[in-house]
Every structure is written in C-alpha cells, then in structure tokens.
Amino acid sequence: MAEIDPEFAGQAQAAAAALADQAKAILQSLGPEQAEEFRRQAEKLRESIRPEDFKIDQKQLDQLKQQMDQWKRQMEEMRDLQFGNRV
C-alpha cells in the first residue's frame, strides 16, 4: 500500500478538524429533532463507508505520478513556447 506524505497528512488532518468544528456548530444551531436526524444520517453514512474502498494500488499510483509528471513537463514546454514568442 502507498505511503502518505506527512505534509499532506497534516493538511488533511487540519481540514478534518475544521470540518468537525463546522459540524459541531451546525448541530448546535439545530433543534433537538433535527440534530437527532442529522446524527442518524451521519451514522448511516459512517456504516456505508468501507475502508477497502480507499485502498490505493501502488502500480496505479506510480502510473498516475508518471502521467502527472509528463503533464507538468508539457505545460512547462507550452509556457516556455508562449513566453518565447512574446519576447
């Protein structure tokens, strides 16, 4: 399984914490019946998510990285051509 970049993991963790804070604020603004319905829906969602749905195949990840690197090089070449024409 692929390893997660520590910087990305930190950013994802911060985003998750911010989302949790937003959810708490929404729950506090709801009435008791609305909050309970929200909790039931959240629990159904939590139960429907399977960890195996998020596993990443290392070969696919490597192919994606190669494609992204190629795209980046192509974009840089196009940028250089455009700036070269303007000079």
TATA-V931968 format. One record per backbone hydrogen bond with DSSP energy under -1.0 kcal/mol. NH is the residue of the N-H (numbers start at 1). CO is the residue of the C=O. If there is no record, write none. Layout:
# TATA-V931968
NH:CO + NH:CO
This chain:
# TATA-V931968
9:5 + 10:6 + 11:7 + 12:8 + 13:9 + 14:10 + 15:11 + 16:12 + 17:13 + 18:14 + 19:15 + 20:16 + 21:17 + 22:18 + 23:19 + 24:20 + 25:21 + 26:22 + 27:23 + 28:24 + 29:25 + 35:31 + 36:32 + 37:33 + 38:34 + 39:35 + 40:36 + 41:37 + 42:38 + 43:39 + 44:40 + 45:41 + 46:42 + 47:43 + 48:44 + 49:45 + 53:50 + 54:51 + 61:57 + 62:58 + 63:59 + 64:60 + 65:61 + 66:62 + 67:63 + 68:64 + 69:65 + 70:66 + 71:67 + 72:68 + 73:69 + 74:70 + 75:71 + 76:72 + 77:73 + 78:74 + 79:75 + 80:76 + 81:77 + 82:78 + 83:79 + 84:80 + 85:81 + 86:82 + 87:83
